[in-house]
Amino acid sequence: MEVADKATGSAGALLFDVKGCFPRIPHSQSAAPAFESYVEGGWINRDERYRLTPSLMRNGVATDLDLFTPDDIATHPYYQEFLAPLGLRWYAAVKVAAGDDFWCISLQRSIDRGPFSPIELAELAKLSRQLGPSVAVARALGFARAEAASDAFSASGTAVIMLDRGGKVILVNQAGERLLGSSLRISGGRLVSASKAATDALNRSLRELLWIRAPAASMPPVALPRVEGRPLIAYPMRLEAVSPNALARCQAVVVLLDPDSVPQPPQNVLISCFGLTVAEARLAHHISTGRKLEAIAEELGIRYETARNHLKAVFAKTQTHRQSELVALLATLANGPL
């Protein structure tokens, strides 16, 4: 934005998402005062220039004069109450689009500098055509970053759903897929709970999160009721590594916690790390659920005395002395990378 600012003789440059008003947008340093007033004064929700979108789509560039006459601008509140006190008036928008992404570089000019000339607008339209491939590459790289983060969550067995700047789902990892069903589903690209109140609460939380301008942020957890069992707990957050800037494909993640889930360590970990036999590892795997030894022996189809002998061997090899102590150790192992 600093380069665009200086190259075009502007008093500020910003990069807007044409599809939605969000306060987390890149801008040049000179545009900072105007941007603060734009957000804090509520003009972000009353921006007349969004009406230029059809012209911008057709031509690759648009200005205020495509929408208003000079006389209109001289009396319109957007120009006189918002822009005039900042010494600004004239504007050119440059389309930056690829696939579903539709952004525009907003170039602000002072009252004294005057509007962009036809020659300048022709050059900006040419620039717009050149920017499309760059956006496509950035989009692909951004999605690759989101996929890598999803894999990292999966490695620890954490369910995560990734969302774009509009709150729509772009990626669900394997652990997240297992939690989807009648109680929590994706409908119209959005997370929907069986409870309308819970869906509304989650959407409010996501809207608030997406309006936070910091690169990292988190919201209080939201309970998502289920038909059976305790509610899923949803943690909406923004992670700087996944959403480093407003151009990143992923702008929010929802981490899902299942209170009824009992993590169990893989049997191969118990065999390789503690020298358990296959039978002992199988017993320890079941012990991690916290059930009584009698029930486990019955399920495994072995005598209770055999199960007791296996348990004694597991205690000795893992240097534990009670079943509760063993369960705690197994839970720690279960939370490691799978």
Helices and strands as residue ranges (DSSP letters): H 2-7, E 12-17, G 29-31, H 32-40, G 43-45, G 48-52, H 53-59, E 61-63, G 64-66, H 70-75, H 77-77, I 78-83, G 84-86, E 88-98, E 101-110, H 118-155, E 159-163, E 169-172, H 174-179, E 184-187, E 190-193, H 196-210, E 217-218, E 222-224, E 232-238, E 252-257, H 267-274, H 278-287, H 293-300, H 304-318, H 323-334
